[in-house]
């Protein structure tokens, strides 16, 4: 006697719109379309504006089971004055949807009781759920044949962890696995792949399921030539931004990387990169990049304020592409009561235009504070390299001339040829107000009297800041340190001496008012510096937060003289549309002032 096979088999085509089912167990079996509808339905009962609406009450089962049933049933589309002859049909439809919702998450034999309940206002359907035992995944059969059999992308599918034997069957997990295989095939260039076996087999009696997915990948396509449509830069210059070679194995990740490179270059306002599969030459797929240039000229104006330097204005001009080789230049003017200057920078992209460049620059800056005066001219060059590790290195050489006054009897002129090397890195989950992030920077520089310099010195500077979430608030910690090898601090121009105090240093003290003093009590700067700060800010309302902080450190000529001074205080923070704005009230026990108000703005890192 012929006995039916104990499995329900659902055979799925590559087109999700076509679903074929063979049901071989007792009772009416759902089609996969109903199961998917049960998982994907988003229509929840909506409140009517003009009166009561039908309700759905579900008792029993788990929260997940009740939620899936509720998401599969929409009674709000029915009127409150539903005719009596439609009740039976509505109950049948509701029961079928509830069963499909439970089957979709692995419960094939639930017991359901439905009741139609009317009152004076409207009606509701009450469902009592006894889900029964779950159906578990017994076997997972994934087979990859063809050129992609050893591809690491498909190897990850074979070792996938979303579904394991013994798990409760979920149809959405099966669909996600099936879609993942077809997506990997498309992303990695197996355009002729055929998922010829795709079955979810359910044994209703044994309450087990088997998943069978077999794919023949066919050959893997390759990257063809990149055609770039634009008219502002040389084609061979732009080809240096292509992250792959012609003939490399096809990868949609590389297509995305090319689009990102062109966007990040700063030359284009719109970038569209697309493979041209219909124009494939054999297995090579040409790539088309359509680019719209940004405006050639850029003008910016900005204003700001801090208690260290007062109000300031900044004007900036940029020529974004000065020639077909991607050169560009910027000019900037800054003016404030304490510090003003003008600068010019000419940028030349090098071998890797996105990560390596040469900056030729010249600047003039004048500064006048309560502790020193300085007029400084610089000219030099920096080679900047953005390393793939995330670190940025800067190799520099500059010549600077400075006319300075540190005190009445400490003034002079310096001429220095300074080579330098700097490393830096920053990472943050938000560019303005991160909850998790850090910044680090270290510089080594110096000069020799024998080489076009008025004095010899060597100097190391390091600074860092870290932000971490703590409860609803954040902890912000920073540190700045510097060491100078020089015969006497008076041999250094004031711009190379260390000072402390101010908005970004030790709050509670005036700008550059902490450091070694001469016999007249004037702060003249020092050779070594260590300054640190710990702050906690806590949100109080909307974009406002409150902060408390402790700053400490000092500047000395000799390390054995180091005796830290402290500043403590509280503050208010406002996340404004243009960035964080900070107002602090600080007290320094060793300060000339009982307290100081500090105002500053700008990114936390």
C-alpha positions as CSV (number, residue, x, y, z in Angstrom):
1,X,0.0,0.0,0.0
2,X,1.3,3.4,-0.9
3,X,2.0,5.7,2.1
4,X,2.4,9.4,1.7
5,X,5.8,10.9,2.5
6,X,5.7,12.5,6.0
7,X,7.0,15.9,4.8
8,X,5.3,19.0,3.5
9,X,7.5,20.4,0.8
10,X,7.5,24.0,-0.2
11,X,9.5,24.4,-3.5
12,X,10.5,28.1,-4.1
13,X,11.5,29.6,-7.4
14,X,14.2,32.2,-7.8
15,X,11.4,34.7,-8.2
16,X,9.8,35.2,-4.8
17,X,6.5,36.0,-6.5
18,X,6.2,32.5,-7.8
19,X,5.6,29.9,-5.0
20,X,4.6,26.3,-5.5
21,X,3.5,24.0,-2.7
22,X,2.8,20.3,-2.3
23,X,1.0,19.5,1.0
24,X,0.8,15.8,2.0
25,X,-0.4,15.8,5.6
26,X,-3.8,15.8,7.2
27,X,-5.8,19.0,7.3
28,X,-5.7,22.1,5.2
29,X,-2.1,23.3,4.8
30,X,-1.0,26.9,4.3
31,X,0.7,28.2,1.2
32,X,4.1,29.9,1.9
33,X,2.6,33.2,0.7
34,X,0.3,33.2,3.7
35,X,3.2,32.4,6.0
36,X,5.2,35.3,4.6
37,X,2.2,37.6,5.0
38,X,2.0,36.6,8.6
39,X,5.6,37.6,9.2
40,X,5.7,40.7,7.1
41,X,2.2,42.2,7.7
42,X,2.6,45.6,9.3
43,X,-0.9,46.7,9.4
44,X,-1.9,47.1,13.1
45,X,-5.3,48.3,14.2
46,X,-5.4,52.0,13.8
47,X,-7.4,54.4,15.8
48,X,-10.4,55.9,14.0
49,X,-10.8,59.6,14.1
50,X,-14.6,59.5,14.1
51,X,-15.5,56.8,16.6
52,X,-14.8,53.3,18.0
53,X,-13.2,50.6,15.9
54,X,-13.3,46.8,16.2
55,X,-10.9,45.2,18.7
56,X,-8.7,42.1,18.9
57,X,-8.0,40.4,22.3
58,X,-5.5,37.6,22.4
59,X,-5.0,35.4,25.4
60,X,-2.4,32.6,26.0
61,X,0.8,32.0,24.2
62,X,4.0,34.0,24.5
63,X,4.4,37.7,23.8
64,X,6.2,36.9,20.5
65,X,3.3,34.6,19.4
66,X,0.6,37.1,20.3
67,X,2.6,39.8,18.5
68,X,2.9,37.8,15.3
69,X,-0.8,37.1,15.4
70,X,-1.7,40.7,16.0
71,X,0.5,41.9,13.1
72,X,-1.2,39.5,10.8
73,X,-4.8,40.5,11.5
74,X,-6.3,43.9,10.6
75,X,-9.9,44.3,11.9
76,X,-9.9,48.1,11.8
77,X,-10.9,48.0,8.1
78,X,-14.3,46.5,9.0
79,X,-17.2,48.6,10.2
80,X,-18.7,48.4,13.7
81,X,-22.1,47.7,12.2
82,X,-20.8,44.5,10.6
83,X,-23.8,42.4,9.3
84,X,-24.4,39.2,11.2
85,X,-24.1,37.0,8.1
86,X,-20.4,38.1,7.7
87,X,-19.4,37.0,11.2
88,X,-18.7,33.4,10.4
89,X,-16.7,34.2,7.4
90,X,-14.6,36.8,9.3
91,X,-14.0,34.3,12.1
92,X,-12.8,31.7,9.6
93,X,-10.4,34.3,7.9
94,X,-9.1,35.4,11.3
95,X,-8.5,31.9,12.5
96,X,-6.6,31.1,9.2
97,X,-4.4,34.2,9.6
98,X,-3.7,33.3,13.3
99,X,-2.7,29.7,12.4
100,X,-0.4,31.0,9.6
101,X,1.2,33.5,12.0
102,X,2.0,30.7,14.4
103,X,3.2,28.3,11.7
104,X,5.6,31.1,10.4
105,X,7.4,30.9,13.8
106,X,7.4,27.1,14.0
107,X,4.1,26.2,15.8
108,X,2.1,24.0,13.4
109,X,-0.4,22.4,15.7
110,X,-2.0,25.1,17.8
111,X,-5.4,24.9,19.5
112,X,-7.3,28.1,18.9
113,X,-10.7,29.2,20.3
114,X,-12.3,32.3,18.7
115,X,-15.3,34.2,20.0
116,X,-17.2,37.1,18.4
117,X,-18.2,39.6,21.0
118,X,-20.5,42.6,20.5
119,X,-21.3,45.5,22.8
120,X,-23.2,48.8,22.3
121,X,-20.2,50.6,20.9
122,X,-18.7,48.0,18.5
123,X,-17.4,44.4,18.5
124,X,-14.2,42.5,19.0
125,X,-12.8,39.0,18.3
126,X,-11.2,37.2,21.2
127,X,-8.6,34.5,20.5
128,X,-7.4,32.0,23.1
129,X,-4.1,30.4,22.1
130,X,-2.6,27.1,23.1
131,X,0.4,27.0,20.7
132,X,1.4,23.4,21.2
133,X,4.9,22.0,20.8
134,X,7.3,23.7,18.3
135,X,8.6,22.3,15.1
136,X,12.4,22.2,15.2
137,X,15.1,22.2,12.5
138,X,16.5,18.7,12.2
139,X,18.7,19.0,9.1
140,X,20.3,21.8,7.0
141,X,21.6,20.8,3.6
142,X,23.6,23.5,1.8
143,X,25.5,22.6,-1.3
144,X,27.5,24.9,-3.6
145,X,28.9,23.6,-6.9
146,X,30.6,25.3,-9.8
147,X,33.4,28.0,-9.7
148,X,32.2,29.4,-6.4
149,X,32.4,26.1,-4.5
150,X,35.5,27.3,-2.7
151,X,34.6,31.0,-2.6
152,X,35.0,32.4,0.9
153,X,31.6,34.2,0.6
154,X,29.8,30.9,0.2
155,X,32.0,29.3,2.8
156,X,30.5,31.8,5.3
157,X,27.0,30.6,4.3
158,X,27.9,27.0,4.9
159,X,29.1,27.9,8.4
160,X,26.2,30.3,9.0
161,X,25.0,30.6,12.5
162,X,21.5,32.0,12.1
163,X,20.0,28.5,11.9
164,X,21.3,25.5,13.8
165,X,19.9,22.0,14.2
166,X,17.6,22.0,17.2
167,X,16.4,25.6,16.6
168,X,12.7,26.3,16.5
169,X,11.7,26.6,12.8
170,X,11.2,30.2,11.6
171,X,10.2,30.7,8.0
172,X,11.7,34.2,7.9
173,X,15.1,32.8,8.9
174,X,14.9,30.3,6.0
175,X,13.9,33.0,3.6
176,X,16.8,35.2,4.9
177,X,19.3,32.3,4.3
178,X,18.0,31.7,0.8
179,X,18.1,35.4,-0.1
180,X,21.6,35.6,1.4
181,X,22.9,33.0,-1.0
182,X,21.4,34.7,-4.1
183,X,22.7,38.1,-2.8
184,X,26.3,36.7,-2.4
185,X,26.1,35.3,-5.9
186,X,25.2,38.7,-7.3
187,X,27.7,40.6,-5.1
188,X,30.6,38.4,-6.1
189,X,29.9,38.2,-9.8
190,X,28.3,34.8,-10.2
191,X,25.6,36.3,-12.4
192,X,24.7,32.9,-14.0
193,X,24.1,31.2,-10.6
194,X,21.1,28.9,-10.3
195,X,19.6,28.0,-6.9
196,X,18.0,24.9,-8.4
197,X,17.0,23.3,-5.1
198,X,15.3,25.4,-2.5
199,X,13.1,23.4,-0.2
200,X,11.7,23.7,3.3
201,X,10.4,20.3,4.3
202,X,8.2,20.0,7.4
203,X,7.3,16.7,9.0
204,X,4.0,17.6,10.8
205,X,3.9,14.3,12.7
206,X,7.5,14.3,13.9
207,X,7.5,18.1,14.3
208,X,10.8,18.4,12.5
209,X,12.0,20.3,9.5
210,X,14.7,20.1,6.9
211,X,16.2,22.9,4.8
212,X,17.7,22.1,1.4
213,X,19.5,24.7,-0.6
214,X,21.6,23.7,-3.6
215,X,23.2,26.2,-5.9
216,X,25.3,25.9,-9.1
217,X,27.2,29.1,-9.3
218,X,28.6,29.0,-12.8
219,X,31.7,31.1,-13.7
220,X,32.7,34.2,-11.8
221,X,32.7,37.4,-13.8
222,X,35.7,39.9,-13.7
223,X,36.1,43.6,-13.4
224,X,36.3,45.3,-16.8
225,X,37.7,48.7,-17.7
226,X,36.4,51.8,-15.8
227,X,35.0,54.5,-18.1
228,X,34.8,57.8,-16.3
229,X,32.6,60.6,-17.7
230,X,33.7,64.0,-16.6
231,X,35.6,67.0,-18.1
232,X,37.6,68.7,-15.4
233,X,40.5,66.2,-14.5
234,X,42.9,64.1,-16.5
235,X,41.6,60.5,-16.9
236,X,44.9,58.9,-15.8
237,X,44.7,61.0,-12.6
238,X,41.2,59.7,-11.8
239,X,42.2,56.1,-12.7
240,X,44.6,56.3,-9.6
241,X,41.4,56.4,-7.5
242,X,40.2,53.0,-8.8
243,X,40.7,50.5,-6.1
244,X,41.0,47.4,-8.4
245,X,42.7,46.3,-11.5
246,X,41.1,45.4,-14.8
247,X,40.6,41.6,-14.8
248,X,40.2,41.3,-11.0
249,X,37.3,39.0,-9.8
250,X,34.1,40.9,-9.7
251,X,33.0,42.4,-6.4
252,X,30.2,44.8,-5.6
253,X,32.2,45.9,-2.6
254,X,34.8,47.2,-5.0
255,X,32.2,49.1,-6.9
256,X,31.0,50.7,-3.7
257,X,34.7,51.5,-2.8
258,X,35.1,53.2,-6.2
259,X,32.0,55.4,-5.6
260,X,33.2,56.2,-2.1
261,X,36.7,57.2,-3.4
262,X,35.3,59.5,-6.0
263,X,32.9,61.1,-3.4
264,X,35.7,61.5,-0.9
265,X,38.0,63.1,-3.4
266,X,36.2,66.5,-3.0
267,X,36.1,67.2,-6.7
268,X,32.6,66.1,-7.5
269,X,29.1,67.0,-6.3
270,X,27.4,63.9,-7.6
271,X,28.8,60.5,-8.4
272,X,27.1,57.5,-10.0
273,X,29.0,54.3,-10.5
274,X,27.3,51.3,-12.1
275,X,28.4,48.0,-13.7
276,X,27.3,47.5,-17.3
277,X,26.4,43.8,-17.2
278,X,24.6,44.0,-20.6
279,X,27.8,45.2,-22.2
280,X,30.0,42.4,-20.7
281,X,32.8,41.2,-23.0
282,X,32.9,37.5,-22.2
283,X,33.2,37.5,-18.5
284,X,34.5,41.1,-18.1
285,X,32.0,43.6,-16.9
286,X,32.8,47.3,-17.9
287,X,32.2,49.9,-15.2
288,X,30.7,53.3,-15.9
289,X,31.3,56.3,-13.6
290,X,29.2,59.4,-14.3
291,X,30.5,62.5,-12.4
292,X,29.2,66.0,-11.9
293,X,31.9,68.5,-10.7
294,X,31.5,70.7,-7.7
295,X,31.7,74.4,-8.1
296,X,35.3,75.4,-8.9
297,X,35.4,78.2,-6.3
298,X,34.3,78.1,-2.7
299,X,33.9,81.0,-0.3
300,X,33.3,80.7,3.5
301,X,32.9,83.1,6.3
302,X,32.6,82.2,10.0
303,X,32.4,83.9,13.4
304,X,33.2,82.6,16.8
305,X,34.0,83.6,20.4
306,X,36.0,82.3,23.3
307,X,37.2,83.9,26.5
308,X,40.8,83.1,25.5
309,X,40.9,85.1,22.3
310,X,37.6,87.0,22.3
311,X,35.4,87.4,19.2
312,X,36.9,86.2,15.9
313,X,36.1,86.3,12.3
314,X,37.4,83.9,9.6
315,X,37.2,84.2,5.8
316,X,38.3,81.4,3.6
317,X,38.6,80.9,-0.2
318,X,39.3,77.6,-1.9
319,X,40.0,76.8,-5.6
320,X,38.9,73.1,-5.7
321,X,40.6,72.1,-9.0
322,X,43.3,74.4,-10.2
323,X,44.4,72.1,-13.1
324,X,43.7,68.7,-14.6
325,X,46.2,67.1,-12.2
326,X,43.9,67.8,-9.2
327,X,45.9,70.6,-7.6
328,X,44.0,73.0,-5.4
329,X,44.7,75.9,-3.1
330,X,43.2,77.7,-0.2
331,X,43.7,81.1,1.4
332,X,42.4,82.1,4.9
333,X,42.2,85.2,7.0
334,X,41.5,85.2,10.8
335,X,41.1,88.2,13.0
336,X,40.5,88.6,16.7
337,X,41.7,91.0,19.5
338,X,44.3,88.4,20.6
339,X,45.4,86.5,17.5
340,X,45.2,87.3,13.8
341,X,46.8,85.9,10.7
342,X,46.7,85.1,7.1
343,X,47.7,81.9,5.4
344,X,48.0,80.2,2.0
345,X,48.2,76.5,1.2
346,X,48.8,74.8,-2.2
347,X,47.9,71.1,-2.3
348,X,49.4,68.6,-4.7
349,X,48.0,65.0,-4.8
350,X,50.7,62.4,-4.9
351,X,50.7,58.7,-5.9
352,X,47.5,57.9,-4.1
353,X,45.4,61.1,-4.4
354,X,43.1,60.1,-1.6
355,X,45.7,59.3,1.0
356,X,48.9,61.1,0.1
357,X,49.5,64.8,-0.7
358,X,52.1,67.5,-0.5
359,X,51.1,70.9,1.0
360,X,53.2,74.0,0.3
361,X,52.2,76.7,2.7
362,X,53.1,80.2,4.0
363,X,51.5,82.0,7.0
364,X,51.8,85.2,9.0
365,X,50.4,85.4,12.5
366,X,50.4,88.1,15.1
367,X,49.5,87.3,18.8
368,X,49.3,89.5,21.8
369,X,48.3,88.1,25.2
370,X,48.7,89.2,28.8
371,X,52.0,87.2,28.9
372,X,53.6,87.6,25.5
373,X,53.6,89.2,22.1
374,X,54.7,87.5,18.8
375,X,54.9,88.2,15.1
376,X,55.7,85.1,13.2
377,X,56.2,84.3,9.5
378,X,56.4,80.7,8.2
379,X,57.0,79.0,4.9
380,X,57.3,75.3,4.4
381,X,56.1,72.0,3.1
382,X,54.2,69.0,4.6
383,X,53.9,65.5,3.1
384,X,50.7,64.0,4.6
385,X,49.9,60.3,4.4
386,X,46.7,58.8,5.5
387,X,47.6,55.2,6.3
388,X,45.3,52.3,5.8
389,X,45.7,51.5,9.5
390,X,43.8,54.7,10.3
391,X,46.9,56.7,11.4
392,X,47.9,59.9,9.6
393,X,51.5,60.9,9.4
394,X,52.9,64.3,8.5
395,X,56.5,64.9,7.5
396,X,57.3,68.6,7.5
397,X,60.0,71.1,7.0
398,X,59.4,74.8,7.6
399,X,61.4,78.0,8.0
400,X,60.1,80.5,10.4
401,X,61.1,84.0,11.5
402,X,59.7,85.4,14.7
403,X,59.8,88.7,16.5
404,X,58.7,88.2,20.1
405,X,58.4,89.7,23.6
406,X,58.0,87.4,26.6
407,X,58.7,90.1,29.2
408,X,60.5,93.5,29.4
409,X,63.9,91.9,29.6
410,X,63.0,88.8,27.5
411,X,62.6,89.8,23.8
412,X,64.3,88.9,20.6
413,X,64.2,87.6,17.0
414,X,64.6,84.0,16.0
415,X,65.2,82.3,12.7
416,X,64.6,78.5,12.6
417,X,64.7,75.8,10.1
418,X,62.5,73.1,11.7
419,X,62.0,69.5,10.4
420,X,59.1,67.8,12.1
421,X,57.2,64.5,12.2
422,X,53.6,64.1,13.4
423,X,51.3,61.1,13.9
424,X,47.6,61.5,14.6
425,X,44.4,59.5,14.7
426,X,40.8,60.2,15.6
427,X,37.8,58.0,15.7
428,X,34.3,58.9,16.9
429,X,30.7,57.8,16.6
430,X,29.6,61.4,16.1
431,X,31.7,64.2,14.6
432,X,30.4,66.9,17.0
433,X,29.2,65.4,20.2
434,X,30.4,61.8,20.3
435,X,29.4,59.3,23.0
436,X,32.4,57.1,22.2
437,X,35.6,58.3,20.6
438,X,39.2,59.4,20.9
439,X,41.8,61.7,19.5
440,X,45.6,61.4,19.7
441,X,48.4,63.4,18.3
442,X,52.2,63.4,18.8
443,X,54.8,65.7,17.2
444,X,58.6,65.6,17.3
445,X,60.4,68.7,16.0
446,X,63.7,70.6,16.4
447,X,66.4,72.8,14.9
448,X,70.2,73.0,14.8
449,X,72.1,76.3,15.1
450,X,74.5,75.1,12.4
451,X,71.7,74.8,9.9
452,X,70.1,78.2,9.2
453,X,68.8,78.5,12.8
454,X,69.5,81.0,15.6
455,X,69.3,78.3,18.3
456,X,69.3,74.5,18.8
457,X,66.4,72.7,20.4
458,X,64.5,69.4,20.3
459,X,60.9,69.1,21.3
460,X,58.2,66.4,21.7
461,X,54.5,67.2,22.1
462,X,51.7,64.8,22.7
463,X,48.0,65.4,23.3
464,X,45.0,63.1,23.5
465,X,41.3,63.1,24.4
466,X,38.9,60.3,25.0
467,X,35.1,60.3,25.4
468,X,33.1,57.4,26.8
469,X,29.4,57.0,27.8
470,X,28.7,56.5,31.4
471,X,25.0,55.9,32.3
472,X,23.1,58.7,30.5
473,X,26.0,61.0,30.6
474,X,29.6,61.0,29.3
475,X,33.1,61.1,30.7
476,X,35.6,63.3,28.8
477,X,39.3,63.0,29.7
478,X,42.2,64.9,28.1
479,X,45.9,65.2,28.5
480,X,48.6,67.4,27.0
481,X,52.3,67.0,27.6
482,X,55.5,68.5,26.1
483,X,59.2,68.2,26.6
484,X,61.9,70.5,25.3
485,X,65.7,70.0,25.2
486,X,67.2,73.5,25.1
487,X,69.9,75.3,27.0
488,X,67.5,77.9,28.4
489,X,63.9,78.8,27.8
490,X,65.0,82.3,26.8
491,X,66.6,80.8,23.8
492,X,63.2,79.8,22.4
493,X,60.8,82.2,20.7
494,X,57.5,82.6,22.7
495,X,55.6,80.5,20.1
496,X,57.7,77.4,21.1
497,X,57.4,77.8,24.8
498,X,54.8,76.1,26.9
499,X,52.0,77.9,28.8
500,X,48.9,76.7,30.6
501,X,45.6,78.2,31.7
502,X,42.5,79.0,29.7
503,X,39.4,77.4,28.1
504,X,41.2,74.3,26.8
505,X,43.8,74.0,29.5
506,X,43.4,74.6,33.2
507,X,40.1,76.4,33.7
508,X,39.9,78.9,36.6
509,X,43.1,80.6,35.3
510,X,43.6,83.2,32.6
511,X,44.8,82.4,29.1
512,X,48.5,81.5,29.3
513,X,48.6,82.6,33.0
514,X,50.2,79.4,34.3
515,X,53.9,78.8,34.0
516,X,57.3,79.9,35.2
517,X,57.7,83.5,36.2
518,X,60.6,85.9,36.2
519,X,61.7,88.1,39.1
520,X,58.9,90.7,38.3
521,X,56.2,88.0,38.4
522,X,55.6,87.8,34.7
523,X,54.8,84.5,33.2
524,X,57.5,83.8,30.6
525,X,56.7,80.2,29.6
526,X,58.6,77.0,30.3
527,X,60.3,74.0,28.7
528,X,58.0,71.2,29.9
529,X,54.3,70.9,30.3
530,X,51.8,68.3,31.7
531,X,48.1,69.2,31.8
532,X,45.1,66.9,32.3
533,X,41.3,67.1,32.8
534,X,38.4,64.9,33.7
535,X,34.9,66.0,33.0
536,X,31.4,64.5,33.3
537,X,28.4,65.9,31.5
538,X,24.9,64.8,32.0
539,X,21.8,65.6,29.8
540,X,19.2,67.6,31.6
541,X,16.7,68.7,29.0
542,X,16.6,68.5,25.2
543,X,20.0,69.6,23.8
544,X,21.1,70.9,27.2
545,X,23.4,69.2,29.6
546,X,25.2,70.0,32.8
547,X,28.9,69.3,33.5
548,X,31.4,69.2,36.4
549,X,35.1,69.0,35.9
550,X,38.6,68.9,37.5
551,X,41.6,70.3,35.6
552,X,45.2,70.0,36.8
553,X,48.8,70.5,35.6
554,X,51.6,72.9,35.3
555,X,54.4,74.2,33.2
556,X,58.0,74.1,34.5
557,X,61.6,74.5,33.5
558,X,62.9,71.6,35.5
559,X,60.9,68.4,36.2
560,X,61.8,68.4,39.9
561,X,60.0,71.8,40.1
562,X,56.7,70.3,39.0
563,X,53.9,71.1,41.4
564,X,50.4,70.8,39.8
565,X,47.8,73.5,40.2
566,X,44.1,72.7,40.1
567,X,40.9,74.1,38.7
568,X,37.4,72.8,39.5
569,X,34.0,73.9,38.3
570,X,30.7,73.3,36.8
571,X,29.3,74.2,33.4
572,X,26.4,74.1,30.9
573,X,26.5,72.6,27.4
574,X,24.2,73.3,24.5
575,X,24.3,71.2,21.3
576,X,23.6,74.0,19.0
577,X,23.0,73.6,15.2
578,X,26.6,74.8,14.6
579,X,28.2,72.6,17.2
580,X,28.6,72.3,21.0
581,X,28.7,75.6,23.0
582,X,30.2,75.5,26.5
583,X,29.9,77.9,29.4
584,X,32.0,77.0,32.5
585,X,32.3,78.6,35.9
586,X,35.7,77.6,37.3
587,X,37.7,78.2,40.5
588,X,41.5,77.9,40.7
589,X,42.8,77.9,44.3
590,X,46.1,79.4,43.1
591,X,44.5,81.8,40.6
592,X,44.5,85.6,40.9
593,X,40.7,85.4,40.4
594,X,38.1,84.0,42.8
595,X,36.5,82.4,39.8
596,X,36.5,82.7,36.0
597,X,33.8,82.2,33.4
598,X,35.0,80.3,30.3
599,X,33.1,80.4,27.0
600,X,34.1,78.1,24.1
601,X,32.6,76.4,21.1
602,X,33.6,73.6,18.7
603,X,33.7,69.8,18.5
604,X,34.3,67.7,21.6
605,X,37.3,66.0,19.9
